[in-house]
């Protein structure tokens, strides 16, 4: 079975998909503010990350989505909601396409659109170098959070990402989330989706959400967190948990376990 960390035992099942720098353990203080009586949150790793760091694969969006559906089957989830942070935002959209009728709602936290993300040459070199270079990882983290978070946080994020991800997998997932484009398949989707973005996120903020998700999904809404950049689970965990669960509680058909 796919290893997974679980928070709560409520009847509404939620699978949370982490970002490029993340893992099942990377959700931080956000998890301590979740309502475990109403929800069951499942936090898995992708292949090459965390508890699956030795597990090889294609390291693609489609493969990560397929594994999430396998996890849902293993946990007996007939229907479920999804949370996707950054790269996980692309994965969650693929899950919704590949498991029709099972996904009741999606929450994107600074999510990557289904079109991928464009890069100029210099930025692509920086991101590509991050697989082997801790300084590049630190620069990306600093940039994506507005350049005002503490040295301690940046250093800890770099350390955790190096320890919890295989370098080959990390490099391959960059190509996966940045250059996988299936947005034509999601246009017109009526799955409810809340997009939670940080005001200090320079790349995956409100403007990007309006140009992509809002243009493709019929029932999309955007929430901007003033105190956050790209990592709201660390920067504004209480506000993030509040926005996530206010959305989940309003879904017309709650997700249930078998």
N, C-alpha and C positions, 0 to 999 in steps of 0.2 A: 504493500500500500504506500501511497505517497505520504511522506511525513508532513504533519501540519500542526501548527500551534492554534489552540482554540481558546477563545474568550467568551464566556457566557453559555447558557443552555436554554435560551428563549426559543420560541417556535419560528421566528423569522430568521432564516439562514442568510448569511452574507459572506461571500468569498472576497477577500481583499488581496489585490495583486500589486506587488511592490515595484519600485522603479529601478533604474539602471544602477544606481549607487546603493540600492537597498537590499533587503532580505526579509525573511519572516520575522526577524528580530529587530528590524529597523524602524518599526512604527512608534517606538518610544513612548513618551508620556500620553500620547493620544489614547492608547489602549486602556489606561487606567480610568478614563472618563466615559467609557462605554457602558450601556445599560445591558448587563448580562441576563437580566430577568426577562427582557423582551426579545433579545437577539442572541443568535449564536454566530460569532465571527470566526471565520477560518482563515488563517494566515499561512499560506504555503510558500515554499521557495521554488524558483525556476531551476531547471537543470544547470548545474555549474555554480549554484549559490547555496550558502548556508548548509543545511542538513543534506543537501544534494550536490555538494561541491565536487564530489568525485564522479558524479553521474554525467556521462557524455551524451551529446545529442546534436541536433542541427542548430540549436540556439536561435530559433526563428519565432516570429510572432504566432504563426500557425501552430507550431509545436507547443508553445507555452499555453495557448488557448486549449489545445487538445488535452493537455495534462490537467488543466483546471476543470474540464468537463469530466475527466476520469476521476478526479478528486470528488466532485459532486456525486458521481455514481457510487463511489466507495463509501461516502458518508451518508448515503441514502437520501439525497436531496432531490426531490422531484422538481421543485422550483426554487429559485434563490435570487437574491440581489447581488450586485457586484460593486466593488470599490476598486478603482485603478489609479495609482499614483504615477505620474510621469509616463514612463514606458508602459506601466500597467494599464494606462488609459487606452493604449492601442490594443493590448491583449484583451481587455474586457470587451471591446467592441467586436473583436473576432470571436470571442466566446458567444456573444449574443447572436451573431450570424450563424455560428455552427451548432447552436443548441436552440433552435427556434421554439418559441413557446415556453421556455423554461426560465428565462430571465425577466423578472418583473420590474426591475429598475436599475439604474446605474448612477454611481457617483464618481465623477472624475475630479481628482485633486491635481491641479496643474497637469492635465492629461495631454499626452501626445495625440494629435488628431489621426484619423485613419488614412490621411494623405502622407504621413511622415512629417519630417521637419527639414526645411531647406537650410543649407550652410554655405557661407562663403569659404573660400579656400583656406584662409588663415584660421578660421574657427574650426573647420574640419580637421586641420592638422593638430590643433590643440586637443580636440576630443579624441582623435585617433591615438595620440600620444599617451592618453590617460591610462591605457591598459598597463603600461610598463612604468609610467612616470608618476610618482605620488605628488610631485609639485603641480603637474597638470590637473590631477584630480582636485587638488586644493583650489587652484585657480578657477576651475569650473564651478565648484561649490560656492566660492566667494562671489563670483559673477552672478550666479543664478539666485542669490539671496540679497542682492543689492549692495554688497560690499560693506555691510555694517555689523555682521555677527562676530562673536568673539573668536579669538585665536584658539581657545580651548575647544570650542564646538567644531571648528573647521578641522583641527588636528584629529579629534575623535572620529569624525565622519570619514576622514581619509583612512585612518587605522582600521575602522570597522569594514569599510568597503574592500580594503586589501585582504583582510583576513577572511571575509565571507564570500568572496567571489574568485572563481578561477580566471586567470588572466586571458586565456584563450576564449572562454565563454564571454567575458566582459567585452572583449574586442568585437566578437561576432554579434552580440546584442546591439551594439552601437549601429551597425549596418542594418540590423533588423528593424529597430524602432525609427531610425532616421529615414530609411529608404524604402520601407514597405508601404505601398499605396493601394488601399482597397476602398477608398472613400466612395467610389461609384456604387459600391454594394450597400452602403449605409444610408444613402440619400432617400429620404422619405420615411425613415424608420419612425414608428410611433411609440417606441419604448421611452418611458419618462427618464430624463437624465438631468442631474444637477451638476453644474461645473463650478467647482470651488477653486478660486485662484487667488494668489497673493498679489497685493498691490505693488510689491517690490520685485516681482518676477519679470525680468526684461524680455523673455522669449515666449513663455506660455502663459501670458496674462489675458486680460479681458479682450483686448483687440484681436488676438489670435483666436480666442473662443468664438467671437462673433463672426469672424471670417470663415470658420470651419464648422464646428459643431452646430452652432445656431443656424447656419445655412443648410444643414443636412438633416437635422432631427426636428420633427414636428413639435415635440414636447420637451424643449431644452430651456433651462434657465441658468443664469450666471449669478454667482455670489462672489463678491470681492472681499477678501479679508485684509483690512488696512495694515495690520502689523506683520504680515507674512510675505515671504518671497516664495521660493519653489518648494520649501519643506515645512508646510504648515503643521505637520504632525509634531515637529519639534518647536517651531516658532510660536504657534498659537493653538496648542492642543485642545483647550477647553472650547474655544470658539469653533474649531473644526469639528469636534465631536457633536456639538450642538447642531451645527448645520447638516451634518451627515444624518443624524437621527431624526431631525425634524422632517427631512425629506423622506426617509424610510417609513416613518410613521404615517405619512400621508399617502402612501401607495394604495391604489384601489384594491389590489389583490395581494395581501401579504404572502411572502414566500413561506413555505412550510416544508418540514422534513417528512419523509415517508414514515 
